[in-house]
Amino acid sequence: MAEKAEVRSLEAIEAFRSRLIVYVSQARPALEEASAEVTRVRSWLEGEQRAHWENQIRRRTKELDQARQALFSGRLGMLRREGSAEQLAFHRAKRELEEAEGKLRAVKRWAREFENRVQPLLKQTEKLHTVLAHDMVNAVGYLTQAINTLAAYAETTPAPVENATQRPVAEPPPTSPGVVPEKRQP
């Protein structure tokens, strides 16, 4: 026969089950939010930032062309020498264009490297999401069943155990159907 169960507190199991439910209900949305943030950053890098710096390069190229034309016009003008204002505007426009080109290169590099750096971490979060969505839900179900089973077990009354010092009570012999047992007199 199986040994006696040594469960000391159903309340402790119920408290653990409740905390597990709270954990799962908080962890799943947090993981979903993190996955959404990864998607948002990828979209931002590949779309918004790339388009922004490409537009900046076009705008700054036009400004550089205008500054170059103003500088060239100043040199060609026979009546005056090139002004320092035109030179400053040209060099400023050139630096701004180089900055925009550097930013676009950085955005393209990060867009390429993003997948390599984020993908292993994203796989781990997906595994954790699977554990939370399936395994932990099954664990909550298992704990619920265990609590119900243990509660039912606790409600049953144990059969009386005979003590070696007590005299066994004589029971009447089994009877066959239709036979009435005799009454014994003390």
N, C-alpha and C positions, 0 to 999 in steps of 0.2 A: 504494500500500500504506500502511496506517496506520503512524503513528510508534510508536516504542518507548515503552512505559509507563514512567513515572518514579516508580513506587512505591518508596519507600525502606524502609518498615517495615510489615510486616503486623501486627507486635506493637502498634504505635501505634493502628492501626485497631481491633484487638481490644480494646485497653485502653479506647478511647473507647466501643466498643460495650458493654463491661462496665459502665462508669460510667453510661452511658445507661440500662441496665437497672436499676441500683441507684437512679438518680434517679427513674425512673418508678415503681418499687416503693415508694419512700418518699413521693413527691409525691401519688400517687393517694389513699392513706389519709388524708393530711393534708387534702386538699381535701374528702374525704367527711366527715371529722371537723368541719371548718369548716361545711359545709352542715348537718350534724346539730346543731351548736351554734346556728346561726341559727334552725332549727326549734324547738329547745328554748327559746330566748329568746322567740320569738314566742308559744309556748304559755304560757310563764311570765307574760308581760305580759298576754295576753288572758284567761288562765284563772286561774292561782293568785293573782297579785297583785291582779287586779280583784276576785276573790271575797274575798280577805283584807280589802281596804279597804272593800268593801261590808258585810262582817260587822262590821268595826270601827265603821262609821258607825251600824249598827243598835245595837250594844252601847253606844256612846257617847251615842247619842240617848236610850236608856233611862236612862243615868246622869245625863244632863242633865235629863231629866224628873223623876227622883227628887230631884236637887238643887234644882230649881225648886219642886217640891212642898214640900220641907223648908223652903226660904226663905219660901214663901208661908204655910206653916203657922206659922212663927215670927212673921210679920207679923200674922197673924190672932189669934194668942194674946194675950189681953188682959193676961195676967199678966206677960208678959215681952216685951222688944223683940227684934227679929231679932238673931241672934248673928252675930258676925263669922266664925265657923266655917262657918255656912251660906252666907254670901256668898262666902267663899273657895272652898268646894266647888262652888258654882254657877259662878263664873268659871273655875275650873280645868276643869270638865266642858265648859263652852262652848268654851274654847281647844282642848281635846282633840278635840272634835267638828269644829271648824273645821280643825284640822290633818288629821284623817282625810278630810274633804271635799276639802281641797287635794291630798292624796296621791292620792285617787281621780281627781280632775281631771287630775293629772299622768300617772297610769297610762293613762287614756283618751287623752290627747294623744299620749303616746309610742306607744301601740298604733296610732293613726292614722298617725303620722309614721314608724313603723318600716318599713312597706312602701316609702315614698318614699325613705327614706335607704338601706335595705339592698338593695332590688331591683337597682339598677345594679351594685352590687358582686357580688351573687349571680349576675347574668348573666355577669360577667367570670369568676367562678370556674367556672361551668358551661362556658364556652368553653374555659377551660384544661383542665377535666376531659375534654372532648371531644378536645382535642389530645393529651392524655396517653393516653387510652383508644384512640384510633384512629391518629393521625398518628405518634406516637412508637413505637407497636407496629409500624407499617409501616416506620418508619425502622430499627428493630432488625432486622427481616426483611431489609431492603435491605442493611444493613451485613453481615449474616450471608452473604447471597448474594455480595456484593462480596468478602468475605474468602475464601470458597470459590473464587470465580472467579480471584482473584489468586493464591491458593495453587496452583491447578491450572496457571495460567499460569507461575508461577515454577518449577514442576517440569518443564516442557517444556524440552528442550534446543534452543537456537537452531540453525538450519541454518548450515553453514559458509559464510562469505562469501569470495568469490574476491578476491584481492588483485591489483591491476594489475601488480605486479612478478612475480607467479608466472605460469608458463606454464600455460595450460589443459591439462588432461589430456584426451587424446583418448579419447572414449568410442566404443564400437562403435556402428555405425549400427543403428537399430531393425530388428528382424527381423520377418518375416512369420511367421505360425503355420506350423509344420511345417518351417521353414528353420533349419538349424543354423548359427550364425555361425562364421566361420573364425577360427582362432587366428593371431594375428600374432606374428611372431618379431622379437625386438629386434635 
